[in-house]
Amino acid sequence: IELLVHVAARAGGLAGLRNRCAGRDVILIANHRTRIDWMFLWGLCLILGRLGSMKIVLKDSLKTVPGFGWAMQCFGFVFLSRSNRD
């Protein structure tokens, strides 16, 4: 995973990233450049020791996907609705 995350060596690599994130809240954003970008984020959170506190934000329509929607709700994922602007 360390080779796939592409953390710049001059920034201290994953050890430097771990030190910078220690004791802080972190927001990681994936822009769906690949179909498996969420796997890289899970791996990164695992390496940083943040897997237990990770929250994922999804579009609201995914809540109704049979099986997966229920599981995502159980894991505390956050669902956003763009149609409700109030």
Backbone bond lengths (Angstrom), bond angles and torsions (degrees), N, CA, C in turn:
res aa  C-N    CA-C-N  psi(-1)  N-CA   C-N-CA  omega(-1)  CA-C   N-CA-C  phi
1 I - - - 1.462 - - 1.529 110.63 -
2 E 1.317 118.15 -30.54 1.460 119.88 -177.95 1.522 111.33 -62.61
3 L 1.316 117.62 -32.05 1.458 120.14 178.46 1.521 111.58 -76.75
4 L 1.319 117.92 -28.66 1.451 121.48 -176.42 1.524 113.86 -83.23
5 V 1.322 117.45 -21.97 1.464 120.38 -177.82 1.517 111.62 -76.82
6 H 1.329 117.55 -26.44 1.470 124.13 178.18 1.530 112.72 60.03
7 V 1.327 116.61 45.90 1.459 120.41 174.25 1.518 107.21 -79.15
8 A 1.314 116.68 128.96 1.463 121.17 -176.34 1.530 110.65 -61.19
9 A 1.335 116.33 134.83 1.465 121.06 -178.72 1.521 111.45 -64.66
10 R 1.327 117.66 -32.84 1.463 119.68 -179.28 1.519 112.45 -69.35
11 A 1.332 117.89 -17.05 1.463 121.01 177.13 1.523 111.26 -87.51
12 G 1.340 117.13 -0.08 1.450 120.30 177.69 1.511 113.26 102.58
13 G 1.324 118.01 4.76 1.462 121.41 179.72 1.514 111.46 63.25
14 L 1.310 116.10 -156.20 1.461 119.89 -178.86 1.515 112.06 -69.53
15 A 1.340 117.46 -30.65 1.467 119.72 177.12 1.529 109.79 -65.15
16 G 1.336 117.20 -42.02 1.459 120.63 177.57 1.515 112.00 -65.90
17 L 1.329 116.07 -38.85 1.464 120.21 177.82 1.515 110.32 -65.76
18 R 1.331 116.54 -41.00 1.467 121.19 177.76 1.527 110.61 -60.55
19 N 1.332 117.05 -41.90 1.467 121.11 179.88 1.525 111.54 -67.25
20 R 1.329 117.39 -39.44 1.470 120.72 -179.77 1.519 112.18 -69.06
21 C 1.322 117.52 -30.29 1.462 122.01 -177.19 1.520 112.86 -90.51
22 A 1.320 118.07 -9.16 1.465 121.32 -176.90 1.531 110.37 -61.04
23 G 1.312 116.08 124.81 1.463 121.61 177.05 1.515 114.77 74.13
24 R 1.326 118.60 11.51 1.459 121.98 -179.21 1.520 110.05 -121.28
25 D 1.317 116.02 154.65 1.454 120.89 169.36 1.523 108.08 -83.50
26 V 1.318 116.29 140.06 1.461 121.42 -174.24 1.522 108.98 -129.22
27 I 1.331 116.88 140.04 1.463 122.15 173.51 1.522 107.56 -112.92
28 L 1.325 115.81 121.75 1.461 122.10 176.12 1.517 107.46 -111.75
29 I 1.315 117.40 131.03 1.458 121.76 -176.57 1.519 109.00 -121.92
30 A 1.332 115.81 131.03 1.462 121.37 175.99 1.521 108.04 -109.49
31 N 1.314 116.26 135.34 1.462 119.92 -178.46 1.529 112.06 -105.07
32 H 1.335 116.77 20.12 1.462 123.07 176.34 1.530 112.70 57.23
33 R 1.321 116.75 47.37 1.460 120.48 174.59 1.532 109.78 -71.51
34 T 1.323 116.75 -26.21 1.463 121.64 176.75 1.521 108.44 -132.58
35 R 1.318 116.17 170.49 1.463 119.98 178.15 1.523 112.32 -79.93
36 I 1.313 116.23 -11.26 1.456 119.45 -177.12 1.532 112.81 -118.65
37 D 1.322 117.49 24.04 1.463 119.65 -178.65 1.515 112.02 -62.00
38 W 1.331 117.95 -30.56 1.460 121.20 178.30 1.523 110.79 -64.94
39 M 1.329 118.23 -29.68 1.462 120.73 177.18 1.527 110.76 -68.02
40 F 1.330 117.24 -36.89 1.454 120.63 176.82 1.529 110.59 -66.24
41 L 1.337 116.64 -39.53 1.463 119.58 178.54 1.520 111.16 -65.59
42 W 1.337 118.11 -40.96 1.466 120.50 177.24 1.526 110.39 -63.08
43 G 1.330 117.01 -42.61 1.461 120.44 177.70 1.515 112.22 -62.80
44 L 1.330 116.53 -41.46 1.457 120.78 178.60 1.527 110.95 -64.97
45 C 1.331 116.69 -43.11 1.472 119.95 177.79 1.523 111.43 -64.05
46 L 1.320 116.94 -35.59 1.462 120.79 176.67 1.518 110.39 -63.73
47 I 1.332 117.25 -45.09 1.462 121.51 179.95 1.526 110.80 -64.99
48 L 1.336 116.99 -37.48 1.462 121.13 -179.35 1.522 113.02 -79.49
49 G 1.335 117.01 -7.04 1.462 120.50 -178.43 1.509 113.02 76.17
50 R 1.330 118.07 24.88 1.463 122.82 -177.11 1.522 113.50 -113.54
51 L 1.314 118.23 12.78 1.454 120.58 -174.73 1.533 112.03 -62.46
52 G 1.314 117.59 -36.16 1.462 121.27 -179.52 1.511 114.34 -69.10
53 S 1.322 117.50 -25.09 1.465 120.35 -178.09 1.522 113.13 -105.78
54 M 1.331 116.90 7.53 1.461 120.69 -177.99 1.522 111.02 -71.98
55 K 1.312 117.14 134.75 1.460 123.89 174.92 1.521 108.19 -120.91
56 I 1.305 116.44 138.55 1.458 121.78 -179.64 1.521 108.59 -115.19
57 V 1.337 116.65 136.36 1.460 122.64 179.04 1.526 108.19 -105.55
58 L 1.333 116.32 127.11 1.459 122.66 -176.75 1.518 109.97 -129.01
59 K 1.330 115.99 163.39 1.456 118.34 174.65 1.519 109.46 -74.47
60 D 1.303 115.55 147.58 1.455 123.73 -171.06 1.530 113.46 -59.10
61 S 1.317 118.04 -31.77 1.463 120.46 -176.99 1.535 112.54 -64.72
62 L 1.332 118.10 -21.23 1.465 120.83 179.50 1.528 112.36 -73.55
63 K 1.311 117.05 -14.28 1.460 121.29 178.57 1.525 111.89 -63.67
64 T 1.329 117.43 -27.59 1.464 121.49 -175.29 1.536 113.54 -95.49
65 V 1.328 118.49 5.20 1.463 121.02 177.66 1.535 108.00 -68.74
66 P 1.321 117.86 124.67 1.474 120.05 -177.02 1.532 112.33 -56.89
67 G 1.310 115.60 131.37 1.464 121.87 179.15 1.506 113.03 79.71
68 F 1.325 117.16 -61.93 1.461 121.46 -177.71 1.532 111.79 -66.67
69 G 1.318 116.80 -40.30 1.462 120.22 179.16 1.515 111.79 -60.87
70 W 1.332 116.01 -43.01 1.458 120.92 178.23 1.526 110.33 -63.42
71 A 1.342 116.87 -44.49 1.467 120.96 -179.50 1.530 110.91 -63.31
72 M 1.337 117.18 -41.73 1.471 120.36 179.95 1.529 110.73 -64.57
73 Q 1.326 117.36 -35.43 1.463 120.39 176.56 1.526 110.75 -68.13
74 C 1.331 117.01 -37.99 1.470 120.96 178.30 1.523 112.00 -65.06
75 F 1.328 117.32 -34.01 1.461 121.33 179.32 1.525 112.74 -82.02
76 G 1.316 117.78 -0.54 1.460 120.76 175.64 1.510 114.53 80.22
77 F 1.331 118.22 23.08 1.461 120.47 176.32 1.527 109.41 -64.23
78 V 1.316 116.72 150.74 1.463 122.92 -178.36 1.526 108.37 -99.30
79 F 1.334 116.46 130.47 1.464 121.79 -179.08 1.522 109.43 -109.42
80 L 1.334 116.52 129.07 1.461 122.24 179.95 1.513 110.41 -108.51
81 S 1.329 115.76 139.30 1.443 121.80 175.45 1.513 108.38 -115.66
82 R 1.312 117.03 120.81 1.459 120.45 178.74 1.522 111.96 -79.56
83 S 1.315 117.72 -20.55 1.474 119.64 -176.76 1.515 112.35 -76.84
84 N 1.331 118.52 -25.35 1.463 121.96 -179.40 1.525 108.25 -97.93
85 R 1.323 116.94 97.00 1.476 121.71 -176.28 1.530 113.02 -89.12
86 D 1.323 117.73 -1.39 1.480 120.29 -178.40 1.478 111.70 -75.22
